[in-house]
Amino acid sequence: MRALALLLALVLIAAAGCNQPPKPPAAGVEVTIRGPLECNGMVVADPMDADHVPVIIAVDGSPEITNAVKKILDKNWPDKGLDADAAKKVNELFDRQLKFFIDTESYSGSVKLPPSGAKAYDGMSFPVEVTGTVYEKDGKKWIKATKSQALGWAGLKYPAKMMMPDKPFAMPDKQPLVIKINDKVSLNCIKVPAGSFLAGDMIFVHTRYQEQFPHKITLTKSYYMSEIPVTNEIWEAVMGPGGKTLDAKAMQTPVDKPSFDQIAKFCQSLSEKAGGKKVRLPTGAEWEYACRVGTSNPAFHQKYTEQMSTLKGDKSLVPVKSKKPNAWGFYDMVGGAWEILGDKAMYPPHHAETDPSYAAKPSEEHMLLGNCGENWTASLREFGSYGSYTSMKFRIVVEAEGADK
């Protein structure tokens, strides 16, 4: 009986231990932390001046660090991937358990720290390795760094679970909306199901800018989005012949750098050819949701290698469907070029939104997405003419309420 009671007690203790939250490194322990170094103002939803101080978010390092990361992922990151609420929880756990404030008074590392003060928010994260002693002060975890080094863009190793391909929670309707422009040219549009996702990038992702703050977006209505960017062939079928003759290969290449005013006219003309269906540019939320196939997993560029519509280091456009589509069937969403969106150029809010739309006038700067370059994620935003250093293309959305009638 005593043996049975002892065995039962051990089982209960083990079970209780499994339910304990992951513990960060204890105070006074020297650790090595690898992760993105950034301004805490990029982590806080409503930063005050005092929040603009340097922090490091741990994703790898000493056994104490890797064990804490593993416990968070094992318990909170299902094999099917993250939905919006699960991603929000993981983000909060990294913030509470694995965010370390840098002790700037005793800092002796070689890596330059983000400056303190409100202007530090206008920055980016970059991967570093920091060694030092952990301690707690004012309810926060600090590290007194004795050594640091930059890791380079590819020098930070993320757990394999974070790099898994995105698996959609729901699939589009099998039948696309086909817009017949003339006897030879048509445009397929995929119906995107309504849903929620965590837009932007979680705090442990690099490279990350202030406009990529993670926040939940809910899209209450389905919509149709073209499976490819608008090509020269489609453009001429709608707008008439351009000023120069293009070869067959170029006709299948996206229109490059159309003006916002021209795009507005194109959408109006295509709407007329589509029987009055509402045709417009996608919002930033609609585009990012479709790119990430409704999931909230990190949008690391390494996950989209087979979908990249431009070669490494090549900023020119290639014919559509040259690479694989994403799991929802959209081609050419990511590459070395930007996609022009319907939202005006702005920093997105840091709080939850429902059906966000910030329609830009043709004369206003538009928001851009899709340049998932070697060091950027698919959630990175750019503004209008600031993206002119590379190609810019666009695709269209057809509102489902009018299209399904």
C-alpha positions in Angstrom: 0.0 0.0 0.0 2.8 2.4 0.9 4.5 1.7 -2.5 1.2 2.3 -4.3 0.7 5.6 -2.4 4.3 6.7 -3.1 3.8 5.9 -6.8 0.5 7.8 -6.9 2.2 10.8 -5.2 5.1 10.8 -7.7 2.5 10.7 -10.6 0.6 13.7 -9.1 3.9 15.7 -8.6 4.9 15.0 -12.2 1.5 16.0 -13.5 1.6 19.2 -11.5 5.1 20.0 -12.8 3.8 19.6 -16.4 1.3 22.4 -15.7 3.8 24.8 -14.4 4.6 27.8 -16.6 8.0 28.0 -18.2 10.5 29.6 -16.0 13.0 32.2 -17.2 16.7 32.1 -16.1 17.0 32.8 -12.4 18.5 36.0 -11.1 22.3 36.0 -10.8 22.8 33.4 -13.5 25.1 34.2 -16.4 23.5 33.3 -19.7 24.0 33.8 -23.4 21.0 35.1 -25.2 20.5 35.2 -29.0 17.6 37.1 -30.4 16.5 40.4 -31.9 17.7 43.6 -30.2 15.1 46.3 -30.5 13.5 49.3 -28.8 10.9 48.3 -26.2 8.7 50.9 -27.8 8.3 48.5 -30.7 7.0 45.9 -28.3 4.5 48.0 -26.3 1.1 48.8 -27.8 0.9 52.3 -26.3 4.5 53.3 -25.6 5.4 56.2 -23.3 8.7 58.0 -23.4 10.1 55.8 -20.7 9.4 52.6 -22.8 11.9 53.6 -25.4 14.8 51.6 -24.1 16.7 48.7 -25.6 15.6 45.1 -25.0 16.5 41.7 -26.4 13.9 39.0 -27.1 15.4 35.6 -26.5 14.8 32.8 -29.0 18.1 30.8 -28.6 21.1 30.7 -26.4 22.2 29.0 -23.2 20.3 25.8 -22.0 18.2 27.9 -19.6 17.0 30.0 -22.6 16.5 27.2 -25.1 14.5 25.2 -22.4 12.3 28.2 -21.7 11.6 28.7 -25.4 10.9 24.9 -25.9 8.4 24.9 -23.0 6.4 27.8 -24.5 6.3 26.2 -27.9 5.5 22.7 -26.7 2.6 23.9 -24.7 1.2 26.7 -26.9 2.2 26.0 -30.5 0.0 23.2 -32.0 1.2 21.2 -35.0 -1.5 22.7 -37.2 -0.1 26.2 -36.6 -1.2 29.3 -34.9 -4.6 31.0 -35.2 -5.0 34.6 -34.1 -5.6 33.9 -30.4 -2.9 31.3 -30.1 -0.4 33.7 -31.8 -1.4 36.5 -29.4 -0.8 34.2 -26.4 2.6 33.1 -27.7 3.6 36.7 -28.3 2.5 37.6 -24.7 4.5 34.7 -23.2 7.7 35.8 -25.0 7.1 39.3 -23.8 6.7 38.2 -20.1 9.2 35.3 -20.0 11.9 36.1 -22.6 12.2 39.8 -22.9 15.3 41.2 -21.2 16.0 44.9 -20.7 19.6 45.9 -21.3 21.4 47.4 -18.4 22.9 50.4 -20.3 24.8 51.8 -17.3 27.1 48.8 -17.1 26.8 47.7 -20.8 30.2 46.8 -22.2 29.1 45.0 -25.4 30.4 45.9 -28.8 27.0 46.1 -30.5 25.6 49.6 -30.6 22.3 49.9 -28.6 19.2 51.6 -29.9 19.1 55.1 -28.3 16.8 55.8 -25.4 14.0 58.4 -25.8 10.9 58.7 -28.0 12.9 58.7 -31.3 14.2 55.3 -30.6 10.8 53.9 -31.8 11.7 54.9 -35.3 14.0 51.9 -35.7 14.2 48.2 -36.5 15.3 45.0 -34.8 18.5 43.2 -35.6 19.9 39.8 -34.4 22.5 39.8 -31.8 24.2 37.5 -29.2 24.5 38.9 -25.7 26.3 37.3 -22.7 25.7 38.6 -19.2 24.2 38.2 -15.8 20.4 38.2 -15.3 18.7 40.1 -12.5 15.3 41.5 -11.7 14.4 45.1 -10.9 11.1 46.9 -10.8 9.3 43.7 -11.9 11.4 43.4 -15.0 14.1 41.0 -16.2 17.4 42.7 -16.9 20.7 41.5 -18.3 24.1 43.1 -17.3 25.9 42.5 -20.6 29.6 41.8 -20.6 29.9 40.8 -24.2 27.8 41.1 -27.4 28.2 40.6 -31.1 26.0 41.1 -34.2 24.9 37.8 -35.8 24.2 39.0 -39.3 20.8 38.6 -41.0 21.1 34.8 -41.3 22.9 34.2 -38.0 19.8 33.7 -35.7 18.5 30.2 -35.6 14.8 29.8 -34.9 13.1 26.6 -33.7 11.9 24.3 -36.5 8.3 24.7 -35.4 8.4 28.4 -36.2 9.6 27.7 -39.8 7.0 25.1 -40.8 4.9 25.8 -43.9 1.5 27.5 -43.3 -1.4 25.1 -43.2 -4.8 26.8 -43.8 -7.5 26.4 -41.3 -10.2 26.8 -44.0 -10.0 26.5 -47.8 -11.6 28.8 -50.5 -14.6 27.7 -52.5 -13.5 25.4 -55.3 -15.2 27.5 -58.0 -13.3 30.7 -58.7 -15.0 33.9 -60.0 -14.0 34.2 -63.7 -14.0 37.7 -65.1 -14.2 37.3 -68.9 -12.6 40.5 -70.4 -12.8 39.5 -74.0 -12.8 36.3 -76.1 -9.1 35.5 -75.3 -8.5 37.1 -71.9 -10.0 36.3 -68.5 -9.0 36.7 -64.9 -9.6 34.1 -62.2 -10.4 35.3 -58.7 -10.3 33.1 -55.7 -12.9 33.4 -52.9 -11.1 34.1 -49.6 -13.1 32.9 -46.6 -13.7 35.3 -43.7 -11.6 34.9 -40.6 -9.1 36.3 -38.2 -5.3 36.5 -38.0 -2.5 38.3 -36.1 -1.3 40.8 -38.6 2.3 42.1 -38.4 5.1 40.2 -36.8 5.5 38.8 -33.3 8.1 40.5 -31.1 10.7 37.7 -31.5 10.8 38.0 -35.3 13.6 39.8 -37.2 13.9 41.9 -39.2 11.0 43.9 -37.8 10.0 47.5 -38.0 7.5 49.6 -35.9 4.8 49.3 -38.6 4.8 45.5 -38.1 3.3 45.6 -34.6 1.3 42.3 -34.0 -2.4 43.0 -33.7 -5.5 40.9 -34.3 -7.6 41.6 -37.4 -11.0 40.1 -38.1 -12.4 40.0 -41.6 -16.2 39.4 -41.3 -16.8 39.1 -45.1 -15.4 36.8 -47.7 -14.0 38.4 -50.9 -12.6 37.5 -54.2 -9.0 38.3 -55.1 -7.3 37.7 -58.4 -5.0 34.7 -58.3 -2.3 36.7 -60.2 -1.2 40.3 -60.4 -2.6 42.2 -63.4 -0.4 41.4 -66.4 0.3 43.6 -69.4 -2.1 41.3 -71.4 -4.9 41.9 -69.0 -4.1 45.6 -68.7 -4.3 46.1 -72.5 -7.5 44.0 -72.8 -9.1 46.4 -70.3 -7.4 49.7 -71.1 -6.5 49.4 -74.8 -3.0 49.0 -76.4 -0.2 50.8 -74.7 2.4 53.0 -76.2 4.8 50.2 -77.2 4.5 46.6 -78.5 5.4 43.9 -76.0 6.6 40.4 -76.8 4.6 37.4 -75.6 6.8 36.9 -72.5 6.3 40.5 -71.4 2.6 40.3 -72.0 2.4 37.7 -69.2 4.5 39.9 -66.9 2.8 42.1 -64.3 2.3 45.8 -65.2 5.2 47.6 -63.6 4.8 50.9 -61.7 1.3 52.0 -62.9 0.2 55.3 -61.4 -2.4 55.2 -58.7 -4.7 57.2 -61.0 -4.3 54.6 -63.8 -5.1 51.8 -61.4 -8.3 53.6 -60.3 -9.3 53.9 -64.0 -8.5 50.2 -64.6 -10.7 49.1 -61.7 -13.5 51.2 -63.0 -13.2 49.8 -66.5 -12.9 46.2 -65.3 -16.0 46.7 -63.1 -17.9 47.7 -66.2 -16.7 44.7 -68.1 -17.6 42.5 -65.1 -21.2 43.6 -65.2 -21.0 46.2 -62.5 -19.3 44.1 -59.8 -17.3 46.2 -57.4 -13.6 46.0 -58.3 -10.9 47.6 -56.2 -7.5 47.2 -54.8 -7.2 44.9 -51.8 -6.8 46.5 -48.3 -3.6 45.8 -46.4 -5.5 43.4 -44.2 -7.1 41.5 -47.1 -3.7 41.1 -48.9 -1.7 40.0 -45.8 -4.5 37.5 -44.8 -4.5 35.9 -48.2 -0.7 35.9 -48.4 -0.5 34.0 -45.1 -3.5 31.8 -46.0 -5.4 32.8 -42.9 -2.8 31.7 -40.4 -0.9 33.7 -37.8 2.4 31.9 -38.0 5.5 34.1 -38.4 6.0 35.3 -41.9 9.7 34.5 -42.3 10.9 34.9 -45.8 12.6 31.5 -45.7 9.1 29.9 -45.7 8.3 31.3 -49.1 11.3 30.3 -51.1 9.3 28.3 -53.7 6.8 31.1 -54.1 9.3 33.9 -54.7 8.5 35.5 -58.0 11.9 37.1 -58.4 15.3 35.5 -58.1 17.5 36.3 -55.2 18.9 39.8 -55.6 16.8 40.4 -58.8 14.3 43.2 -58.5 12.8 42.7 -62.0 9.4 41.1 -62.6 9.0 37.7 -64.1 6.0 36.2 -66.0 3.2 35.2 -63.6 2.9 31.6 -62.4 6.7 31.1 -62.8 6.8 29.9 -59.2 4.5 27.9 -57.0 1.3 29.3 -55.6 0.5 29.5 -51.9 -1.8 27.0 -50.2 -4.9 29.0 -51.3 -3.8 29.2 -54.9 -2.4 32.7 -55.1 0.6 33.2 -57.3 3.4 35.9 -57.1 2.3 37.2 -53.7 5.9 37.6 -52.5 9.2 38.4 -54.2 11.5 41.3 -54.8 8.7 43.7 -55.8 6.0 45.5 -53.9 2.2 45.2 -54.4 0.1 48.3 -54.4 -2.7 48.3 -51.9 -5.9 50.3 -51.5 -5.0 51.7 -48.1 -3.3 55.0 -47.8 0.3 55.2 -46.6 0.2 55.0 -42.8 1.4 53.2 -39.7 -1.3 50.6 -38.9 -3.0 50.8 -35.4 -1.5 48.6 -32.6 -4.9 47.4 -31.4 -7.5 44.9 -32.7 -9.4 45.8 -35.8 -12.5 44.6 -37.6 -12.7 44.9 -41.4 -10.1 47.7 -41.5 -10.0 49.9 -44.6 -8.2 53.2 -45.0 -9.0 53.9 -48.6 -6.5 56.2 -50.4 -7.4 58.7 -53.0 -5.7 58.2 -56.4 -3.6 61.2 -55.6 -2.5 59.9 -52.2 0.5 57.7 -51.4 -0.6 54.1 -51.1 0.6 51.3 -48.8 2.7 48.5 -50.3 3.3 44.9 -49.3 4.8 41.8 -50.8 8.6 42.6 -51.0 9.6 39.6 -49.0 13.3 40.1 -49.6 16.2 38.2 -48.2 16.1 40.1 -44.9 12.4 41.0 -44.7 9.2 39.1 -43.8 6.0 39.0 -45.8 4.4 41.4 -43.3 6.7 44.3 -44.0 5.0 47.5 -45.2 6.3 50.3 -47.4 4.9 53.6 -48.5 4.1 54.7 -52.0 6.9 56.3 -53.8 9.4 55.1 -51.2 9.0 51.7 -52.8 10.0 53.0 -56.2 13.5 51.6 -55.8 12.1 48.3 -57.1 9.2 47.1 -59.2 5.6 47.7 -58.1 2.6 45.6 -59.3 -1.0 45.2 -58.2 -3.9 42.7 -58.1 -7.6 43.3 -57.6 -10.4 42.4 -55.2 -14.0 41.9 -56.2 -16.4 42.3 -53.3 -18.3 39.0 -52.8 -21.7 40.6 -52.0 -22.1 41.9 -55.5 -20.2 39.0 -57.2 -22.3 36.2 -55.7 -25.7 37.5 -56.9 
